[in-house]
Amino acid sequence: MWRNIASNFLTLAIVLLIAAAAAVAWAKREFSGPGPSAVAQCVQIAPGASLNAVSNQLAAQGAISNAYIFRAGADALGKSRELKFGSFLMPPGASMEEIVGAVTSGGASTCGTEVLIRVGVRENSVILRDMNPETGAYEDMARWNPAEGARPDEIAAAEELADVRLSLVMAEGVTSWQVVEALNAASFLTGEVAETPAEGSLAPDTYLLERGGDRNALLARMAERQAAILAEEWEARPFGMPYETPEEALIMASIVEKETGQAAERPQVASVFVNRLRQGMRLQTDPTVIYGVTGGQGILDRGLRRSELDTTTPYNTYRIDGLPPTPIANPGRAAINAALNPDETDYLFFVADGTGGHAFSRTLDEHNAAVARWREIEAQQGLPTDSPVQTDG
C-alpha cells in the first residue's frame, strides 16, 4: 500500500511540476509577448504611485492582459521599486516587458498634456495640446499669443501639472530678441536675461524644458548647439568660398534664411549672393534693410519706404558693399550649409515669381523681364508696384 501511495505522490508531484513549469513558461510568454492593445496607449504614472496601483490601472485601460504577471515580471527584473512618474506613449501591441522598461527608465513625458512654446517669425505663441493615443498626434486644446493679453486659465493650470511635457520650438529665421521675448513669457522658467544673445548665435530646434529651468542656461544650450553646427559646416566647406571667417558665413546664412521660405531654393539664393560678392556687386537684399529698421525687434508689417532705401546704414545692402556687420536672424543648419555649399550657377539676380518662389536670372535683361512679370502680378493682387529689386549695381 505504501508503495502505491508513494507512486501516486510521485506521479502527482511530477504532474504539478510539469504544470508549474508550463505556467511559468506561459507567464513568461505573456510578459514578453505582444500585448493586448491594438492602439497606442498613453501610460500615465502618478507621483508616488505603487506598482500594485499601476498594474491594476494598466489592466483596466487594456494595456496589459494580467496585472499579477506584470507585477511578478517587474519584481523578477528587480524594477518593482523603480517607477518614474510621467506619461509614456506605448505603441500598439507593446509587451508588459516593454511597458515595465518605459515606466522605470523615466525621462521626459512622451504623451499626455504638453505646453508648447512656439517661437515664430511673425509671432510667438503658447499652445496647450494633448496627444490622441489612437493617432499618436497632438491635438490643440488652447492657444495664446503673449503679446495679446493675459495667459488663459487652462494654460496656466496645465503648466502646474506634475507630468506635463514642456517644450519650445524655435523656427528658422527668428531673431534673438524674439527668442528672449518667448522665454520671458514662460512663467515656469526662472532667471532674468540681462542681455539679448548675439544675432545668429542660437540654433533653431526643439528643446525640452523643465519647470524651474534657468532661461540663461537654455540660451547657453542653444548657443552651444549653434556653435557646434557652424564649426562642423565650416570645417567641411569647399575651397574658394568668399568668406574669411565662420561669422561671415553665418551672416550669409541668415540672409539666405530670410530671403526664401522654400528649402530647395536656399542653395540657388546663396549662389546669387556668392556670385555677386565675387564680382564686387552689392547684395541688394531687402531683409538686411528691414533688420536695420527694426533691429530685429518684431516684424515690419509694411513695405520699405524710399527714404529707408536711400539712407546709408550698416545694414542697407543697396548702399554698402559686401556683407552687413552681423547676422540678421538665427539661421538653421540647412541655410548654413547652403551658404557654404551654394549651387554652382552664373545667376546674379532673382525676384519673386508669384508662387512663393523666385525667378533666377543670369543677365540684367533676363532679370528685367522677370521683374516686369512680377510687377504685373503685384498689380493684379493690388500690391504696390514699386518694391525694390536687384540691379547691376
Sequence and secondary structure as in RCSB ss.txt:
>XXXX:A:sequence
MWRNIASNFLTLAIVLLIAAAAAVAWAKREFSGPGPSAVAQCVQIAPGASLNAVSNQLAAQGAISNAYIFRAGAD
ALGKSRELKFGSFLMPPGASMEEIVGAVTSGGASTCGTEVLIRVGVRENSVILRDMNPETGAYEDMARWNPAEGA
RPDEIAAAEELADVRLSLVMAEGVTSWQVVEALNAASFLTGEVAETPAEGSLAPDTYLLERGGDRNALLARMAER
QAAILAEEWEARPFGMPYETPEEALIMASIVEKETGQAAERPQVASVFVNRLRQGMRLQTDPTVIYGVTGGQGIL
DRGLRRSELDTTTPYNTYRIDGLPPTPIANPGRAAINAALNPDETDYLFFVADGTGGHAFSRTLDEHNAAVARWR
EIEAQQGLPTDSPVQTDG
>XXXX:A:secstr
 HHHHHHHHHHHHHHHHHHHHHHHHHHHHHHHS  S SS EEEEE TT  HHHHHHHHHHTTS S HHHHHHHHH
HTT TT    EEEEE TT  HHHHHHHHHH  S  SSEEEEEEE SS EEEEEEEEETTTTEEEEEEEE GGGSS
  HHHHHHHT TT EEEEEE TT  HHHHHHHHHT TT B    S   TT S  SEEE  TT BHHHHHHHHHHH
HHHHHHHHHHT  TT S SSHHHHHHHHHHHHHH S GGGHHHHHHHHHHHHHTT     HHHHHHHHHTTSS  
 S   HHHHHS  TT TTTSSS  SS SS   HHHHHHHHS       EEEE SSSSEEEESSHHHHHHHHHHHH
HHHHHTT  S        
